Amino acid sequence: MLQLSASLLSRPVVSLRTSGQIATVESAIINPNNLKIEGFYCTDKFSHKTLVLLTQDIRDNIKQGLIVNDHEVLTEPDELIRLKSIMEMQFELLGKSVETVSKHKVGKINDFAVDNQTLYVQKLYVGPTLIKSLTSGQISVDRNQIVEITNRRIVIKDLDQPEKEQAGLRAPAPAV
């Protein structure tokens, strides 16, 4: 099932051992290479420090919050050597510019949807530029339409490309 980005943030992190809230999710750590959420920055309820909750430590994702075994799964960001390069990028999807391969500006990402089991970003919701917002609405971009991701923009396949391909297909001539 898909979940919007806003529903992932400000969620409680609940410990199975204590049956209580141990932290609050602040933001996602997104790997720009595969658009997978690798973890979450969380504010610890007790020390009020920013700690990291890795996705592999999440037991369940329910409407009451993210369920983990214990408080010990929250880690200091400096201790996560494998994620260090990804965390240093500080990659954010929201507000990122989107354009097509042919350099046509589509707009900026104002939301995204995540598969709540795998935590891969599946859809990007792009709001049009100010001028185009008068004539068109929000555009949904599936992850398989993405061609390139950089620090400044996301490049997608041309939006009218499937129509062009379909126009080129014709029924075969009948055999005589």
C-alpha positions in Angstrom: 0.0 0.0 0.0 1.2 3.5 -0.8 1.7 6.1 1.8 2.1 9.9 1.3 5.3 11.5 2.6 3.4 13.7 5.1 2.0 10.6 6.8 5.6 9.4 7.5 6.7 12.5 9.3 5.8 13.5 12.9 4.9 9.9 13.6 5.7 8.3 17.0 8.2 5.6 17.2 6.8 3.0 19.7 8.8 0.4 21.6 7.4 -3.1 21.9 9.3 -3.7 25.2 7.9 -0.6 27.0 4.7 -0.2 25.0 5.3 3.5 24.8 6.6 6.2 22.6 10.4 6.5 22.5 10.9 9.1 19.7 9.2 11.1 16.9 10.1 10.9 13.2 11.4 14.2 11.9 12.6 13.5 8.3 13.5 10.6 6.0 16.9 9.6 4.8 16.5 9.0 1.1 19.1 7.2 -1.0 19.1 9.2 -4.3 20.6 6.2 -6.2 17.5 4.0 -5.8 14.9 6.3 -4.1 14.7 4.0 -1.0 14.2 5.4 2.4 17.2 4.0 4.3 16.1 5.4 7.7 14.6 8.3 9.6 16.0 11.1 11.6 14.1 11.0 14.9 14.0 13.2 18.0 14.6 11.0 21.1 11.8 11.5 23.7 14.2 11.2 26.6 17.4 13.0 25.6 15.8 15.2 22.9 18.8 14.4 20.6 18.5 13.6 16.9 19.0 9.9 16.4 18.6 7.6 13.4 16.1 4.8 13.0 17.2 2.4 10.3 14.4 0.9 8.2 15.6 -2.7 8.9 14.9 -2.0 12.6 11.2 -1.2 12.0 9.1 -4.2 13.0 5.8 -2.8 11.8 4.3 0.3 10.2 0.8 0.9 11.7 -1.4 4.0 12.0 -0.3 4.5 15.6 3.3 4.8 14.5 6.5 2.9 13.6 6.9 -0.2 15.9 10.5 -1.2 17.0 11.8 -3.7 19.5 13.4 -1.3 21.9 15.0 2.1 22.4 18.4 0.6 21.6 17.6 0.6 17.8 18.0 4.4 17.7 21.5 5.2 16.7 23.8 8.2 16.8 24.3 9.5 13.2 28.1 9.4 13.6 28.0 5.6 14.2 26.4 4.7 10.9 29.5 4.3 8.7 27.6 2.7 5.7 25.1 5.5 5.5 27.5 8.3 6.1 27.8 9.3 2.4 24.0 9.3 1.9 23.4 11.3 5.1 26.0 13.8 4.0 24.2 14.4 0.8 21.1 15.6 2.7 19.0 14.6 -0.3 15.5 16.0 -0.2 12.8 15.2 -2.7 10.3 17.9 -1.8 10.9 21.1 -3.7 13.2 19.4 -6.3 12.8 20.6 -9.9 11.4 18.2 -12.4 12.1 18.4 -16.2 11.8 16.1 -19.1 14.7 14.6 -21.2 14.0 17.3 -23.8 14.6 20.0 -21.2 10.9 20.9 -20.8 10.3 22.2 -17.2 7.4 20.3 -15.5 7.4 21.8 -12.1 8.5 21.0 -8.5 7.9 18.0 -6.3 5.3 18.8 -3.7 4.7 15.3 -2.4 5.7 11.6 -3.0 4.2 8.2 -2.2 6.1 5.4 -0.6 5.4 1.7 -0.5 4.9 1.1 3.2 6.4 -2.4 3.1 9.6 -1.8 1.0 9.9 1.9 1.7 10.8 2.6 -1.9 9.4 5.9 -3.4 6.9 4.8 -6.0 5.3 8.1 -7.2 6.3 11.7 -7.3 3.6 14.4 -7.3 4.7 17.4 -9.3 3.1 20.8 -9.0 3.2 22.8 -12.2 5.1 26.1 -12.5 3.1 29.2 -11.7 2.2 30.0 -15.2 1.1 26.4 -16.1 -0.9 26.1 -12.8 -3.6 28.2 -14.4 -4.2 25.6 -17.1 -3.1 22.3 -15.6 -3.1 20.5 -12.3 -0.7 18.3 -10.4 1.2 15.6 -12.4 1.9 12.1 -11.0 5.2 10.6 -12.1 5.9 6.9 -11.6 9.3 5.8 -10.5 9.9 3.9 -13.9 9.6 7.3 -15.7 12.6 8.7 -13.9 15.8 8.9 -16.1 18.2 10.8 -13.9 18.4 12.2 -10.3 20.8 15.0 -9.5 21.2 17.3 -6.5 19.3 20.1 -8.3 16.7 18.3 -10.4 15.0 15.1 -11.5 14.9 14.2 -15.2 11.9 12.2 -16.4 10.9 10.7 -19.7 9.0 13.0 -22.0 5.4 13.2 -21.0 3.9 12.8 -24.5 6.3 10.0 -25.5 3.8 7.1 -25.1 1.3 9.0 -27.3 3.9 9.4 -30.0 4.8 5.7 -29.8 1.2 4.7 -30.0 0.6 7.0 -33.0 3.4 5.2 -34.9 1.8 1.7 -34.4 -0.6 0.7 -37.1 -2.6 -2.4 -37.6 -0.9 -4.7 -40.1 -2.2 -4.8 -43.6 -4.6 -7.6 -44.2 -3.1 -10.6 -46.0 -4.4 -11.2 -49.5 
